[in-house]
Amino acid sequence: MTTDASDAVEMRNALLRLRRGTGLPIAFGGLLEAGQQMRISELSGTATHALRSLVVTSGTGLGGKTVALSRPCVVTDYSASRQISHEYDAPVAVEGLRSVLAVPVVVRHRVRGVLYGALRTALPLGGRMLDAAVEAARDLERALVVRDEARTLVAGAGPGWEQVREAHAALRALAGRITDPELRAELLGACALLTAESAESAGSSAESAGSARVRLTPREVDVLACVAAGATNAVAADRLGVTPETVKGYLRSAMRKLRARTRGEAVVAARRAGWLP
């Protein structure tokens, strides 16, 4: 799989989050391109370009070990470590790195890349640093899932509208669990693209304009998206991390605004208003 411009942006954002979360001054990383090889494509805080475009093979060096084991790995003194092989000592030495951590980026049970954080001194990298690095990797994983979904839709890979609606509900539920405001906004933007495309496909732009006065809250839309995908109140509550009673409250409020008497009428009205695909 090749790295495109959007993936590069997500990688740069993840490296910035890693540096902020860990306090480490240096971060770099890349995605797997083919087979078990990863190319380091993005650098943050480095003093040289020695690591740029370095190809790392599974099982070799710190990053290759992380790919092979699908778990975080840490060394306190890279060049002296007996826990890793040393194919990449030269570029690491040019950059002057000593303590280095590497965390895998895992999407759908497959390693898609590695994020690194580093110091130029040989100091232990504590558990809090590793936890923050793992969280940065999790954010990147969620972003890559969204990218994959978008590519599938754009490529016309064949999902029917029911599948699109299920994906819309899942993405909105995921957005509610993301703490990073920029990533959450981007994910909700992707959801909005799905609803816009459905309105065009149905030729309902005039109808949507006529319903423009209807204003739903984000949580009301989340609940309706789950209902549209066939979820019960209990299932919707589990997906959204709230209680079934809370789901009922949001659903009643949405039905009142949409002047709907049943759940089904509410979903239809929300689609006509452009809130759902």
C-alpha positions as CSV (number, residue, x, y, z in Angstrom):
1,M,0.0,0.0,0.0
2,T,1.4,3.4,-1.0
3,T,1.3,6.5,1.2
4,D,-0.7,9.4,-0.3
5,A,-0.9,13.0,0.6
6,S,-3.8,12.6,3.1
7,D,-1.9,9.8,4.9
8,A,1.1,12.0,5.1
9,V,-0.9,14.7,6.8
10,E,-2.3,12.2,9.3
11,M,1.2,10.9,10.0
12,R,2.5,14.5,10.6
13,N,-0.4,15.2,13.0
14,A,0.3,11.9,14.8
15,L,4.0,12.8,15.3
16,L,3.0,16.2,16.7
17,R,0.6,14.6,19.1
18,L,3.3,12.1,20.1
19,R,5.8,14.9,20.9
20,R,3.2,16.9,22.9
21,G,2.0,13.8,24.8
22,T,5.4,12.4,25.6
23,G,7.6,15.5,25.8
24,L,10.1,13.8,23.5
25,P,11.8,16.3,21.2
26,I,12.1,14.0,18.2
27,A,9.5,11.9,16.4
28,F,9.4,10.2,13.1
29,G,7.4,7.4,11.4
30,G,6.0,5.8,8.3
31,L,3.5,3.4,6.9
32,L,4.1,0.0,5.3
33,E,4.3,0.3,1.6
34,A,4.6,-3.3,0.3
35,G,4.8,-6.7,2.1
36,Q,6.7,-6.2,5.4
37,Q,8.7,-3.1,4.4
38,M,8.1,0.3,5.9
39,R,9.5,3.6,4.6
40,I,10.1,6.4,7.1
41,S,8.3,9.3,5.4
42,E,7.8,12.0,8.1
43,L,10.2,13.6,10.5
44,S,9.5,16.0,13.4
45,G,12.2,17.7,15.4
46,T,15.1,16.1,13.7
47,A,18.3,17.9,13.0
48,T,19.2,16.0,9.8
49,H,17.5,14.1,6.9
50,A,19.5,10.9,7.7
51,L,16.3,9.0,8.5
52,R,14.1,10.2,5.7
53,S,13.1,7.5,3.2
54,L,14.9,4.9,5.2
55,V,13.4,1.5,4.4
56,V,12.9,-0.7,7.4
57,T,12.2,-4.4,7.0
58,S,10.1,-6.5,9.4
59,G,12.3,-8.0,12.2
60,T,15.2,-5.6,11.7
61,G,16.2,-2.7,14.0
62,L,13.8,-1.3,16.6
63,G,11.0,-0.5,14.1
64,G,11.2,-3.8,12.3
65,K,11.0,-5.6,15.6
66,T,7.8,-3.6,16.4
67,V,6.3,-4.6,13.1
68,A,7.2,-8.2,13.6
69,L,5.8,-8.4,17.2
70,S,3.0,-6.0,16.7
71,R,3.7,-4.3,20.0
72,P,5.7,-1.3,21.4
73,C,9.4,-1.7,21.8
74,V,11.9,0.5,23.7
75,V,15.7,0.8,23.9
76,T,17.7,3.0,26.2
77,D,20.8,3.1,24.1
78,Y,20.2,2.3,20.5
79,S,23.7,1.5,19.3
80,A,24.6,-0.6,22.3
81,S,21.3,-2.5,22.7
82,R,21.4,-6.3,22.4
83,Q,17.7,-6.5,22.0
84,I,17.7,-5.4,18.4
85,S,19.7,-5.9,15.2
86,H,21.8,-3.0,14.0
87,E,21.3,-2.6,10.2
88,Y,20.3,1.1,10.7
89,D,23.0,2.2,13.2
90,A,24.6,4.6,10.7
91,P,21.6,6.9,10.0
92,V,20.6,6.7,13.7
93,A,24.1,7.8,14.7
94,V,24.1,10.7,12.2
95,E,20.9,12.0,13.9
96,G,22.5,11.3,17.3
97,L,19.7,9.2,18.7
98,R,20.2,7.2,21.9
99,S,16.9,6.4,23.7
100,V,14.2,5.4,21.2
101,L,10.7,4.0,21.5
102,A,8.6,2.6,18.7
103,V,4.8,1.8,18.7
104,P,2.9,0.0,15.9
105,V,0.0,1.5,14.1
106,V,-2.5,-1.4,13.8
107,V,-5.6,-1.2,11.6
108,R,-8.0,-4.2,11.4
109,H,-5.4,-6.5,13.1
110,R,-2.7,-5.6,10.7
111,V,0.4,-3.4,11.3
112,R,0.1,-0.5,8.9
113,G,3.1,1.6,10.2
114,V,5.3,2.7,13.1
115,L,5.6,5.9,15.2
116,Y,9.0,6.6,16.9
117,G,9.9,9.0,19.7
118,A,13.5,9.6,20.7
119,L,16.1,11.4,22.9
120,R,19.7,12.2,22.1
121,T,20.6,11.1,25.6
122,A,20.6,7.5,27.1
123,L,17.7,7.9,29.6
124,P,15.0,5.4,30.4
125,L,11.7,6.2,28.7
126,G,9.0,5.7,31.3
127,G,5.6,4.1,31.1
128,R,3.8,7.4,30.8
129,M,5.8,8.3,27.7
130,L,5.0,4.9,26.2
131,D,1.3,5.3,27.0
132,A,1.2,8.7,25.4
133,A,2.9,7.4,22.3
134,V,0.5,4.5,22.1
135,E,-2.4,6.9,22.3
136,A,-1.0,8.9,19.4
137,A,-0.8,5.7,17.4
138,R,-4.5,4.9,18.3
139,D,-5.5,8.3,17.0
140,L,-3.7,7.6,13.7
141,E,-5.3,4.2,13.5
142,R,-8.8,5.8,13.7
143,A,-7.9,8.3,11.1
144,L,-6.7,5.6,8.7
145,V,-9.9,3.7,9.2
146,V,-11.8,6.8,8.1
147,R,-9.5,7.2,5.1
148,D,-10.0,3.6,4.1
149,E,-13.8,3.9,4.3
150,A,-13.7,7.1,2.2
151,R,-11.5,5.5,-0.4
152,T,-13.9,2.5,-0.6
153,L,-16.8,4.8,-1.3
154,V,-15.0,7.0,-3.7
155,A,-13.7,4.0,-5.7
156,G,-17.3,2.8,-6.0
157,A,-16.3,-0.6,-4.5
158,G,-20.0,-1.5,-4.3
159,P,-21.5,-0.9,-0.9
160,G,-25.3,-0.3,-1.2
161,W,-27.0,2.5,0.6
162,E,-27.7,0.3,3.6
163,Q,-24.0,-0.3,4.0
164,V,-23.3,3.4,3.6
165,R,-25.9,4.1,6.4
166,E,-24.3,1.5,8.7
167,A,-20.9,3.1,8.0
168,H,-22.3,6.6,8.7
169,A,-23.7,5.4,12.1
170,A,-20.4,3.7,13.0
171,L,-18.4,6.7,12.1
172,R,-20.6,9.1,14.2
173,A,-20.4,6.8,17.1
174,L,-16.6,6.7,16.8
175,A,-16.4,10.5,16.6
176,G,-18.1,10.7,20.0
177,R,-15.2,8.8,21.6
178,I,-12.4,10.8,20.0
179,T,-10.9,13.4,22.3
180,D,-8.7,15.2,19.7
181,P,-10.9,18.1,18.5
182,E,-9.3,18.4,15.0
183,L,-9.6,14.6,14.3
184,R,-13.2,14.6,15.6
185,A,-14.1,17.5,13.4
186,E,-12.5,15.8,10.4
187,L,-14.4,12.6,11.0
188,L,-17.7,14.5,11.3
189,G,-16.8,16.3,8.1
190,A,-16.6,12.9,6.4
191,C,-20.0,12.0,7.8
192,A,-21.4,15.2,6.3
193,L,-20.0,14.3,2.9
194,L,-22.0,11.0,3.0
195,T,-25.2,12.8,3.8
196,A,-24.6,15.4,1.0
197,E,-23.9,12.6,-1.5
198,S,-27.1,10.8,-0.6
199,A,-29.1,14.0,-1.0
200,E,-27.7,14.4,-4.5
201,S,-28.3,10.8,-5.4
202,A,-32.0,11.0,-4.3
203,G,-32.5,14.3,-6.1
204,S,-33.8,15.8,-2.8
205,S,-32.0,19.2,-2.7
206,A,-35.3,21.1,-2.9
207,E,-36.8,19.0,-0.2
208,S,-33.8,19.5,2.0
209,A,-33.9,23.2,1.5
210,G,-37.5,23.2,2.5
211,S,-36.6,21.4,5.7
212,A,-33.7,23.6,6.5
213,R,-35.4,25.1,9.6
214,V,-35.2,21.7,11.4
215,R,-32.2,21.8,13.7
216,L,-31.0,18.7,15.5
217,T,-28.2,18.4,18.1
218,P,-25.2,16.2,17.3
219,R,-26.4,13.6,19.8
220,E,-29.9,13.5,18.3
221,V,-28.2,12.8,14.9
222,D,-26.1,10.1,16.5
223,V,-29.1,8.3,17.9
224,L,-31.1,8.6,14.6
225,A,-28.0,7.3,12.7
226,C,-28.0,4.2,14.9
227,V,-31.8,3.8,14.5
228,A,-31.5,4.1,10.8
229,A,-28.9,1.3,10.8
230,G,-31.4,-1.0,12.6
231,A,-30.0,-0.6,16.2
232,T,-32.3,-1.0,19.2
233,N,-32.2,1.5,22.0
234,A,-29.9,-0.8,24.0
235,V,-27.5,-1.3,21.1
236,A,-27.5,2.4,20.3
237,A,-26.7,3.1,24.0
238,D,-23.8,0.7,23.9
239,R,-22.4,2.2,20.7
240,L,-22.7,5.8,22.0
241,G,-21.6,5.1,25.6
242,V,-24.8,6.3,27.2
243,T,-27.8,4.7,28.9
244,P,-30.8,3.4,27.0
245,E,-32.9,6.1,28.8
246,T,-30.6,8.8,27.4
247,V,-31.1,7.3,24.0
248,K,-34.9,7.4,24.4
249,G,-34.7,11.1,25.5
250,Y,-32.7,12.1,22.4
251,L,-35.0,10.1,20.2
252,R,-38.1,11.7,21.6
253,S,-36.6,15.2,21.2
254,A,-35.6,14.5,17.6
255,M,-39.1,13.0,16.8
256,R,-40.7,16.2,18.2
257,K,-38.5,18.5,16.1
258,L,-39.1,16.4,13.0
259,R,-42.9,16.1,13.7
260,A,-42.6,12.3,13.5
261,R,-44.9,9.9,15.3
262,T,-42.6,6.8,15.0
263,R,-38.9,5.9,14.8
264,G,-39.3,5.1,11.2
265,E,-40.9,8.4,10.4
266,A,-38.2,10.2,12.2
267,V,-35.5,8.5,10.1
268,V,-37.3,9.3,6.9
269,A,-37.7,12.9,7.9
270,A,-34.1,13.2,9.0
271,R,-33.0,11.9,5.6
272,R,-35.2,14.4,3.8
273,A,-33.7,17.2,5.9
274,G,-30.2,16.0,5.0
275,W,-29.1,14.8,8.4
276,L,-28.8,11.1,7.4
277,P,-27.6,9.3,4.2
